Amino acid sequence: MIKVKTFGEPLVPFKVQVELQELDKRVNDFIRDGQIKNVISVSDAVTSESGSSIGLVRVLVYDD
């Protein structure tokens, strides 16, 4: 069965690198802990407000 999991992360100016590493760790932990064997797709979308990037949504599509 194909499933979708989303992960969100607010972005703070000058701390984006750390936030991206934390988001990567959360996604990798989910894949490892869930023993996901088949990742179909991973994509990122930026959320914005008044033209400024304020967050990131990562979508993981996988088959269990």
Buried (B, 14 or more C-beta within 10 A) or exposed (E): EEEEBEBEBEBEEEEEEEBBEEBEEBBEEBBEEEEBEEEEEEEEEEBEEEEEEEBBBBEBBBEE
